[in-house]
Amino acid sequence: MKQIFKYFLKVRPALLILLSVAILTYFSIEFFLIGYPELFKGANKLGQLFSKLSVSYMAAFIFYFIVVHIKNEKDKENINEYVGQKVYSILTSAHLFIQPFLQIENRNASFSDLDLKKLRSLLASIKREAKDAPFSFEGETENGTWLDWWEYLKESTFKSLKEIFVRYNHIDTKLIKILTRIENSAFFSQWPMLYKNQHDTTFALYQVQIEMYLVHIQELQEYADKHLSSYKNRTSEFMGYKPKTYSETPEAPLKEN
């Protein structure tokens, strides 16, 4: 019964308002106004017409609620479990663009330790082509570069976005808006700068793009914590980065250090 009431509260407000009007109209006519003489000729027939219309709407609402609305809500719940995992995977990847940088000086550091005031100095201390990233390609003894690491995280993010957008019809439009901002952010659209700009070989040249991206990520974090928090610990990536494969060719899988 509690679940039914929960579904009822999720019905569109306009439909609930019309239902309230229909119930009020029906009971007003059948239990109150019907005992009074007609104010004008045909008032009784008009009252009965409105009474029947009210009953018809209530019957239609019950049919809609049981056959359509409850099914849609259950579908959303099932979809949200999957979407929630993918959203938290995106958040994890976003954190891991920065977290390994922090762990160079403090192995136990996490993304929450990031001080935005010190972001530029942090980015300026990391060479994009330095082979210090927290993974290596299978068959190689050296670690991958930081750009390789970022490419892996980008690929993971876009894979999650694609899998979420496939279920577009069942997803909250606000979430779609946030994810679209992430997909079209300067952080990804200006990605070639990381390879073409050789005047600055560190990540400092990408500070603005990163800061803008973190704003979108914060917005997604707030949405997820409010609407999808029950699925937070169900993503395999939540507890930390555990890359399985990354390569430009299928023959070069990634292995963890």
C-alpha positions as CSV (number, residue, x, y, z in Angstrom):
1,M,0.0,0.0,0.0
2,K,2.9,2.3,0.8
3,Q,4.4,1.7,-2.6
4,I,1.0,2.4,-4.3
5,F,0.8,5.7,-2.5
6,K,4.4,6.5,-3.6
7,Y,3.4,5.9,-7.2
8,F,0.3,8.0,-6.7
9,L,2.4,11.0,-5.6
10,K,4.4,10.7,-8.8
11,V,1.4,11.3,-11.1
12,R,1.7,14.5,-13.0
13,P,0.3,17.4,-10.9
14,A,-2.1,18.5,-13.6
15,L,-3.8,15.1,-13.6
16,L,-4.1,15.1,-9.8
17,I,-5.6,18.5,-9.9
18,L,-8.2,17.4,-12.4
19,L,-8.9,14.3,-10.2
20,S,-9.5,16.5,-7.2
21,V,-11.8,18.7,-9.2
22,A,-13.7,15.7,-10.5
23,I,-14.1,14.2,-7.0
24,L,-15.2,17.5,-5.5
25,T,-17.7,18.2,-8.4
26,Y,-19.2,14.7,-8.1
27,F,-19.8,14.8,-4.4
28,S,-20.9,18.4,-4.4
29,I,-23.6,17.6,-7.0
30,E,-24.7,14.1,-5.7
31,F,-24.6,14.8,-2.0
32,F,-25.2,18.6,-1.7
33,L,-26.6,20.5,-4.6
34,I,-29.1,17.8,-5.6
35,G,-31.2,18.6,-2.6
36,Y,-31.7,22.2,-3.7
37,P,-34.3,23.5,-6.2
38,E,-33.0,24.4,-9.7
39,L,-31.6,27.9,-10.0
40,F,-32.5,28.0,-13.7
41,K,-34.3,25.7,-16.1
42,G,-32.1,22.7,-17.0
43,A,-29.8,23.1,-14.1
44,N,-30.5,19.6,-12.9
45,K,-29.6,18.1,-16.3
46,L,-26.5,20.2,-16.4
47,G,-25.5,19.0,-13.0
48,Q,-26.0,15.4,-13.9
49,L,-23.9,16.0,-17.0
50,F,-21.0,17.3,-14.9
51,S,-21.5,14.5,-12.4
52,K,-21.2,11.8,-15.2
53,L,-18.2,13.6,-16.7
54,S,-16.6,13.6,-13.2
55,V,-17.3,9.8,-12.9
56,S,-15.9,9.2,-16.4
57,Y,-12.7,11.1,-15.5
58,M,-12.3,9.2,-12.2
59,A,-12.7,5.9,-14.0
60,A,-10.2,6.9,-16.7
61,F,-7.7,8.1,-14.1
62,I,-8.0,4.7,-12.3
63,F,-7.4,2.9,-15.5
64,Y,-4.4,5.1,-16.4
65,F,-3.0,4.8,-12.9
66,I,-3.2,1.0,-12.7
67,V,-2.4,0.1,-16.4
68,V,-0.1,2.8,-17.5
69,H,1.4,4.9,-14.6
70,I,2.4,2.0,-12.2
71,K,4.0,0.1,-15.1
72,N,6.0,3.2,-16.2
73,E,7.2,3.8,-12.7
74,K,8.3,0.2,-12.3
75,D,10.1,0.5,-15.7
76,K,11.8,3.7,-14.4
77,E,12.9,2.0,-11.3
78,N,14.4,-0.9,-13.3
79,I,16.1,1.6,-15.7
80,N,17.3,3.8,-12.9
81,E,19.3,0.9,-11.3
82,Y,21.3,0.6,-14.5
83,V,21.5,4.3,-15.2
84,G,22.5,5.0,-11.6
85,Q,25.5,2.6,-12.0
86,K,26.5,4.4,-15.2
87,V,26.2,7.8,-13.7
88,Y,28.4,6.9,-10.7
89,S,30.8,5.4,-13.2
90,I,31.0,8.8,-14.9
91,L,31.6,10.5,-11.6
92,T,34.3,8.0,-10.7
93,S,36.1,8.6,-14.0
94,A,35.8,12.4,-13.5
95,H,37.4,12.0,-10.1
96,L,40.2,9.9,-11.5
97,F,41.2,12.5,-14.0
98,I,42.7,14.3,-10.9
99,Q,43.0,11.9,-8.0
100,P,46.2,10.1,-9.2
101,F,47.9,13.5,-9.5
102,L,47.2,14.1,-5.8
103,Q,48.4,10.6,-4.9
104,I,51.9,11.4,-6.3
105,E,52.7,13.3,-3.1
106,N,50.2,11.5,-0.8
107,R,49.3,7.9,-1.7
108,N,46.2,8.1,0.4
109,A,44.8,11.3,-1.1
110,S,41.4,11.2,-2.7
111,F,39.5,13.6,-5.1
112,S,37.8,15.2,-2.1
113,D,41.2,16.5,-1.0
114,L,41.5,18.7,-4.2
115,D,42.0,22.4,-3.4
116,L,40.8,24.3,-6.5
117,K,43.0,27.2,-5.5
118,K,46.0,25.0,-6.0
119,L,44.7,23.3,-9.2
120,R,47.0,25.2,-11.6
121,S,50.2,24.4,-9.7
122,L,49.1,20.8,-9.5
123,L,48.4,20.6,-13.2
124,A,51.7,22.4,-14.0
125,S,53.6,19.8,-12.1
126,I,52.4,16.9,-14.3
127,K,54.0,16.3,-17.7
128,R,51.3,14.9,-20.1
129,E,53.7,12.5,-21.8
130,A,55.4,11.3,-18.6
131,K,55.1,7.6,-18.1
132,D,53.9,7.8,-14.5
133,A,50.3,6.9,-14.9
134,P,48.8,4.2,-12.7
135,F,48.7,1.5,-15.3
136,S,50.7,-0.2,-18.0
137,F,50.0,-2.0,-21.3
138,E,50.2,-5.7,-21.2
139,G,53.6,-6.9,-22.3
140,E,55.3,-3.6,-21.4
141,T,57.4,-2.9,-18.3
142,E,56.9,0.8,-18.3
143,N,53.8,2.6,-17.1
144,G,51.5,4.3,-19.7
145,T,51.6,8.1,-20.1
146,W,49.2,10.4,-18.3
147,L,47.5,11.1,-21.7
148,D,47.0,7.3,-22.1
149,W,45.3,7.4,-18.7
150,W,43.1,10.3,-19.6
151,E,42.2,8.6,-22.9
152,Y,41.1,5.5,-20.9
153,L,38.9,7.6,-18.7
154,K,37.5,9.5,-21.6
155,E,36.6,6.3,-23.3
156,S,34.9,5.0,-20.2
157,T,32.9,8.2,-19.8
158,F,31.7,8.2,-23.4
159,K,30.8,4.5,-23.2
160,S,28.6,5.2,-20.1
161,L,27.0,8.3,-21.7
162,K,26.2,6.2,-24.8
163,E,24.6,3.4,-22.8
164,I,22.5,5.9,-20.8
165,F,21.3,7.9,-23.8
166,V,20.0,4.6,-25.4
167,R,17.4,4.6,-22.7
168,Y,16.5,8.3,-23.3
169,N,12.7,7.7,-23.2
170,H,12.8,6.5,-19.6
171,I,15.2,9.1,-18.1
172,D,14.5,12.3,-16.3
173,T,15.0,15.3,-18.6
174,K,17.0,17.1,-16.0
175,L,19.6,14.3,-16.0
176,I,19.6,14.3,-19.8
177,K,20.4,18.0,-19.7
178,I,23.3,17.5,-17.2
179,L,24.8,14.6,-19.2
180,T,24.5,16.5,-22.5
181,R,26.4,19.4,-20.9
182,I,29.1,16.9,-19.9
183,E,29.3,15.3,-23.4
184,N,29.5,18.7,-25.1
185,S,31.8,20.3,-22.6
186,A,35.0,22.1,-23.7
187,F,36.8,19.5,-21.7
188,F,36.1,16.9,-24.4
189,S,35.5,19.2,-27.4
190,Q,39.0,20.8,-27.1
191,W,40.7,17.5,-26.3
192,P,43.1,17.8,-29.4
193,M,44.9,20.6,-27.5
194,L,46.4,18.0,-25.3
195,Y,48.3,16.6,-28.2
196,K,48.9,19.6,-30.5
197,N,50.1,22.2,-28.0
198,Q,53.8,21.7,-27.4
199,H,54.6,25.1,-25.9
200,D,53.4,23.8,-22.6
201,T,53.9,20.1,-22.0
202,T,52.0,20.0,-18.7
203,F,48.3,19.9,-18.0
204,A,48.3,23.5,-16.9
205,L,47.2,24.6,-20.4
206,Y,43.9,22.7,-19.7
207,Q,43.1,24.3,-16.4
208,V,40.0,26.2,-17.7
209,Q,38.6,23.2,-19.4
210,I,39.0,21.1,-16.3
211,E,37.5,23.7,-14.0
212,M,34.4,24.0,-16.3
213,Y,34.2,20.2,-16.4
214,L,34.3,19.9,-12.6
215,V,31.3,22.3,-12.4
216,H,29.2,20.0,-14.6
217,I,30.5,17.0,-12.5
218,Q,29.4,18.7,-9.3
219,E,26.0,19.3,-10.8
220,L,25.8,15.6,-11.7
221,Q,27.0,14.6,-8.3
222,E,24.2,16.6,-6.6
223,Y,21.6,15.1,-8.9
224,A,22.9,11.5,-8.3
225,D,23.1,11.9,-4.5
226,K,19.5,13.2,-4.5
227,H,17.9,10.7,-7.0
228,L,20.3,7.7,-7.5
229,S,22.2,7.3,-4.3
230,S,20.8,3.8,-3.7
231,Y,22.8,2.6,-6.7
232,K,26.0,4.3,-5.6
233,N,27.9,1.2,-4.4
234,R,26.7,-1.1,-7.2
235,T,29.2,0.2,-9.8
236,S,32.4,-1.9,-9.9
237,E,34.4,1.3,-10.4
238,F,33.1,3.1,-7.3
239,M,35.8,2.0,-4.8
240,G,38.6,3.1,-7.1
241,Y,40.0,2.8,-10.6
242,K,40.1,-0.7,-11.8
243,P,40.8,-0.5,-15.5
244,K,40.3,-3.7,-17.4
245,T,41.3,-2.9,-21.0
246,Y,42.4,0.2,-22.8
247,S,44.1,0.3,-26.1
248,E,43.8,1.8,-29.6
249,T,44.1,-1.8,-30.9
250,P,42.5,-4.9,-29.4
251,E,45.9,-6.6,-29.2
252,A,47.2,-4.2,-26.5
253,P,45.0,-4.7,-23.4
254,L,45.7,-2.8,-20.2
255,K,46.8,-4.3,-16.9
256,E,46.8,-2.8,-13.5
257,N,49.9,-2.0,-11.6
